[in-house]
């Protein structure tokens, strides 16, 4: 499977470069046969991508820095294709989903008390989505990394999987789209869990938790 990355070390020369997990990239100074000039180029999988003429980089540290960054960007994109990020530990994911579900449920209760039905419906939908995400996570559902996002299996027989991509917000291929539903909620939970784990958040419940036990019991009834 191939991916593409756009490299633009300056406004004059821009390339969209196809890469795969097996790609290699180096920064070289070359004298191509089709040009009378010497170029600073990226060599990716045997293909030259000219970035700037060598004479224009002399004595210009900003150009050298841009070239180094272009190489680093390509190599980082190649590495990302071959090394999917590790998921946070289960305890953090469960803790994050529980926290998110309870926060949204509290907001829904407050909205109902304030006689704001639209707000109550919005928050309750989010609470339900996080609850379902927790239930599916406890059942062993895990996302699969793709070049553009994640795939989660549908929990309805015969339906296509949830394909989620990120462009300011998570967008799903299912009918829910950008709306809150369990697949989107699970990815948000994973993001929150990763932050909790990175920051050493100690407010992580021991397993099994109260909500985890309740959701496991509910899952058994629905099986």
N, C-alpha and C positions, 0 to 999 in steps of 0.2 A: 504494500500500500504506500502510495506516495503522498507527500504533503508539499506545500509551496511556501516560500518565505520571500518577502519583498525587501530588497536591500537598496538603500539610497544614501550613500555617504555624502553626496552633495546633490544639488538640484539638477545637475546636468545629466548624470548617469544613474539610471534606476533599472534594476533587474528583478524579475520574478523567477525564483530558482526552484525547480522541483528537487525534492530530497526524499530520502527514505531512511530507515533506521540503520542501513548499511552504508550510507553515503560518507564520503571523506571530503574535507575542505582544507585548502591551504591558501595562503596569501603569497603571491609571487610577483616578481618584476619580469615582464616578458616583452619580447620583440615579435609580435605576430606577423605572419607573412602578408596579411592583408592590410598592414598599416606601416607607415614610415616612422611612427612614433614608438617610444618605449612606454609600456603601460604598467600600472599597478593593478593587478587583476586577482580575482578569486578563481581558483581552479577547483571546481566541484564535480566530482565523478568524471573527470577528463574533459570537462567543458570550461572554456575561459569566459569569465564575465568581467569585462573591462570596467574599472571603477573611476580611475583618474589617470591622466598622463603623468608619468614619473616626474617630468620637469616641473609640473605644477605643485608637486609635493615637497620640493626642496625648500628647506628653511621655513616650512609651514607646519608647526606641530599640531595644529588643529586638524589638518588633513590626515596626518599620520594617525592621530587618535581616532578619527572617523573610520579609517581603514581597519584598524585593530578592532574597533567595535563591530564593524560589519562581519569580520571573521568570527568574532565571539558570538554574534547573534546566530549565524548559520550553524556553528558547532553546537550551540545550546539547543537549537531547534532539532538538530539530528539526535542529540542525546535524549531529548524529551520523547521522541518517537520510540526509542528503544528502552527507556527506563520509566515505566509508569510510576507516578507518585504512590507511596505507600498510604494506605488508609489509616486514619487514627485508630488507636486502640478501642476495642468495643466499649469499654466502660465510659470513655469520653463521648462516643457517639450516642450511647443510650442516655447519658447524663444531659447532653446537649438537646436531644430531641424531647426529653421529659421537661427540661427547663423551658424550651420554646413552646411546647404544648400548654404548659401551665400558665405561661405569660399571656398567651393569646386567649386562653379560657378566662383568665381574670379580666382582661380587657373586654371580652364579650359580656361578662356579668355586669361590669361597670356600665357598659353601653345600654344594656337592658334596664338597669336601674335608673339611668338617665333618660329612658324612653327614646332611645336613638336606634330604631330597628335596623336601619341600613348598616350602621356601624357594627351593631351586634351580629348581624349576619356575616359581615366581612371577617370579623375576628373569630367567630365560631368556625367558619370554614377553614381558616388557618389552623386553629386548634385541632380540628378533626384531621386535617392533612398531616400534621406532625404526629398525631396519635397513630394514624394508619402507617406512616413511615416507620415509626418505632415497631409496630406490630410486624411489618414485613422484614425489618432488619433482624428482629429476634428470630424470625423464621429462616434466616440465612440468606436473604436477598442482598446482593452486593453489586455495585455498579461496575461496568467494564469500560475502561478508558478507550477513547477513540481519538484520532488526530484533532477533532473539532469539539470534543466534549465527552459525554458518557452515554452508555446504553444501559437501560434497566429492563428486565423482562416484564411483560404485561402479566398481571395477575388474573386476567380473564382469558379463558381458553379460546384459542383461535385468533386473538387480537395481536396486532403488530407490537413490537417492543417500543418502549419509550426512548426516543433519541433526543437527548438534550444538548443544546449548544448555548454558549454564553456570549451575549453582546450587550453589556450593561445590565442584563438580567437573564435568568435562565429561561430559555424557550424550548418547549417540548413539541415533538412531532404529533402528539395525540391531540384530540379535540380541545383539551384544556389550554393548550398554547402557553401563554405567559401566566395564566391564572394559577392560583395556588392549588396544588393537588399533591398526592403522596410522593410522586417521583421527584418533583421539584423540592418538596419539603425535605426529602432525604438528602439531597445534595446540599441544601442550605445547612442542614444538621451536620453534615460532614465538614463543611467549612468552619462552622462554629466549634466543632469538636477539635479540629486541627489547631485553631487558635488557642483553645483551652489547654491542649496538650503541650503546645509550644511554650505557652506562658506559665506552665506548671500550676494550673488551676487545681487547687486541692478540693474544691467543692464538687467532687465526683462521687456519686453514690456507689457503695459496695454492691456487688451483684449477688443474688438478684434483688432488684429494687421493688418497691411497692407497685409502681406502674408497670414495670416489666413483668411482674407476676400476674397482674390483672390482664395485661395484653396477651401473655402466653396462654392464660386460661380462656380468653375470648377466642384466640386463634384455634385452640383445640376444639371449641364448640363449633367453629365455622368450618373446620376441616371435613 
